[in-house]
Amino acid sequence: MREISRRSNVSTASLYRWYQGKEDIVVAVFARESRRMVERLMTAVAEEDAVEEQLLTWTLMVARQAREQPIIKRLLKVEPESILEHMTTKGASFLQLGASFGVMFLNRLKAEGRIGDVDAEVVSEMLIRLVHSLFLTPQSNLPLEHEAELRRRALPIFRRLLDVPPAPQPSKDVL
């Protein structure tokens, strides 16, 4: 706490008024960075027209953030116990928050007729657990660094998961 106090130019007493200890600060920083990531995700997803593209973009961005976000990478390196505990054994609230957002999103899409009659709670939980897994273990056999290839391979799976009709194929007029 003294090091944080010194670097932030805030008295140690003031820090202890806001936070009980270093772990609370680590969790607060992680939560702040998570909120920032969600804001970036919402902006990127809004640029996609197709529903399955929106959810795929969201999934891929989280996977990329898990690999590249400097503050989260540093927290996982310096304070892994604090972060990992709040993302695993104490992580239900993070999963529930993400799943709740997913349920609202999917129910809106169902009401608009953009996806089939999927069980929004089941699909949302499956997607949030996929994202959670990619976040906790960013190393993968999937081609995460090659986004175009991953999109090509994952898009049919997302279409089936969301009960979205296949995209129309360009016509091949034969003369």
C-alpha positions in Angstrom: 0.0 0.0 0.0 2.9 2.3 0.7 4.3 1.8 -2.8 0.8 2.5 -4.3 0.5 5.6 -2.1 3.9 6.9 -3.1 3.4 6.3 -6.8 -0.1 7.8 -6.8 0.8 10.8 -4.6 -2.0 9.9 -2.2 -1.6 9.4 1.5 -1.6 5.8 2.8 -4.4 6.8 5.2 -6.5 8.0 2.2 -6.0 4.7 0.4 -7.1 2.8 3.4 -10.3 4.9 3.6 -11.2 3.7 0.1 -9.7 0.2 0.1 -9.1 -2.3 2.8 -5.9 -3.6 1.2 -3.9 -4.2 -2.0 -6.3 -6.9 -3.2 -9.2 -4.4 -3.2 -7.2 -2.1 -5.3 -6.2 -4.9 -7.7 -9.9 -5.9 -8.1 -10.9 -2.3 -8.6 -8.4 -1.8 -11.4 -9.5 -5.1 -13.0 -13.1 -4.0 -12.8 -12.3 -0.6 -14.3 -10.4 -2.2 -17.2 -13.2 -4.7 -17.7 -15.7 -1.8 -18.0 -13.5 -0.1 -20.5 -13.2 -3.3 -22.5 -17.0 -3.7 -22.5 -17.3 -0.1 -23.9 -14.9 -0.9 -26.7 -16.8 -4.2 -27.4 -20.1 -2.4 -27.6 -18.7 0.1 -30.2 -17.2 -2.7 -32.3 -20.3 -4.8 -32.2 -22.5 -1.9 -33.2 -20.5 -1.7 -36.5 -21.6 -5.3 -37.5 -24.9 -5.9 -39.3 -25.2 -9.7 -39.0 -26.1 -11.0 -35.5 -23.6 -13.9 -35.7 -20.9 -11.4 -36.7 -21.7 -9.2 -33.7 -21.3 -12.2 -31.3 -18.2 -13.4 -33.1 -16.6 -10.0 -33.0 -17.4 -9.8 -29.3 -15.8 -13.2 -28.6 -12.7 -12.5 -30.7 -12.2 -9.1 -29.1 -12.3 -10.6 -25.6 -9.8 -13.2 -26.7 -7.5 -10.5 -28.2 -7.9 -8.3 -25.0 -6.9 -11.3 -22.9 -3.7 -11.6 -24.9 -2.9 -7.9 -25.4 -4.4 -5.7 -22.7 -1.3 -4.4 -20.8 -2.9 -3.6 -17.5 -4.8 -6.9 -17.2 -1.7 -8.8 -18.4 0.4 -7.0 -15.7 -2.2 -7.7 -13.0 -2.3 -11.4 -14.0 1.5 -11.5 -13.8 2.0 -9.5 -10.6 -1.2 -10.3 -8.6 -2.5 -13.6 -10.1 -4.0 -14.9 -6.9 -6.2 -11.8 -6.5 -7.4 -11.7 -10.1 -7.8 -15.5 -10.6 -9.7 -15.9 -7.4 -12.2 -13.3 -8.5 -12.4 -14.8 -12.0 -12.8 -18.5 -10.8 -14.0 -19.4 -7.3 -15.5 -15.9 -6.7 -16.3 -15.3 -10.3 -20.0 -16.1 -10.4 -20.9 -12.3 -10.4 -18.7 -11.7 -13.5 -20.3 -14.6 -15.3 -23.9 -13.6 -14.2 -23.3 -10.1 -15.3 -22.1 -11.2 -18.8 -24.8 -13.8 -19.1 -27.5 -11.3 -18.1 -26.3 -8.9 -20.8 -26.4 -11.7 -23.3 -29.9 -12.8 -22.4 -31.2 -9.2 -22.9 -29.3 -9.0 -26.2 -30.6 -12.3 -27.5 -34.2 -11.7 -26.4 -34.2 -8.4 -28.3 -32.9 -10.2 -31.4 -35.6 -12.9 -31.0 -38.3 -10.2 -30.7 -36.9 -8.5 -33.9 -37.0 -11.9 -35.7 -33.2 -11.8 -36.4 -32.5 -15.1 -34.7 -34.6 -18.3 -34.2 -36.4 -19.3 -31.1 -33.2 -20.2 -29.1 -33.1 -20.5 -25.4 -31.5 -17.2 -24.6 -30.3 -18.2 -21.1 -28.6 -21.4 -22.4 -27.0 -19.7 -25.4 -25.9 -16.7 -23.4 -24.3 -18.9 -20.7 -22.5 -21.0 -23.3 -21.1 -17.9 -25.0 -20.0 -16.2 -21.7 -18.3 -19.4 -20.6 -16.5 -19.6 -24.0 -15.4 -16.0 -23.6 -14.4 -16.7 -20.0 -12.3 -19.6 -21.0 -10.6 -17.7 -23.7 -9.9 -14.9 -21.2 -8.5 -17.2 -18.5 -6.5 -19.4 -20.9 -5.6 -17.3 -24.0 -3.3 -20.0 -25.3 -5.2 -22.1 -27.8 -5.1 -24.5 -30.7 -7.6 -22.2 -32.4 -6.0 -19.7 -34.8 -6.7 -16.7 -32.5 -3.9 -14.6 -34.0 -5.4 -15.1 -37.5 -8.8 -13.5 -37.1 -10.0 -13.9 -40.6 -9.4 -17.7 -40.5 -11.0 -18.0 -37.1 -14.0 -16.1 -38.4 -14.3 -18.3 -41.4 -14.2 -21.4 -39.2 -16.4 -20.1 -36.4 -19.2 -18.3 -38.3 -21.1 -21.5 -39.2 -21.0 -22.6 -35.6 -22.3 -19.3 -34.4 -25.1 -19.4 -37.1 -26.2 -22.8 -35.8 -26.0 -21.8 -32.2 -28.2 -18.8 -32.9 -30.5 -20.5 -35.4 -29.6 -18.0 -38.0 -30.3 -19.0 -41.6 -27.1 -19.4 -43.7 -25.9 -16.3 -45.6 -27.0 -16.3 -49.2 -24.3 -17.5 -51.6 -23.5 -15.4 -54.6 -25.2 -16.8 -57.7 -23.1 -18.5 -60.2 -25.0 -17.9 -63.4 -24.0 -20.3 -66.1 -24.2 -19.1 -69.6 
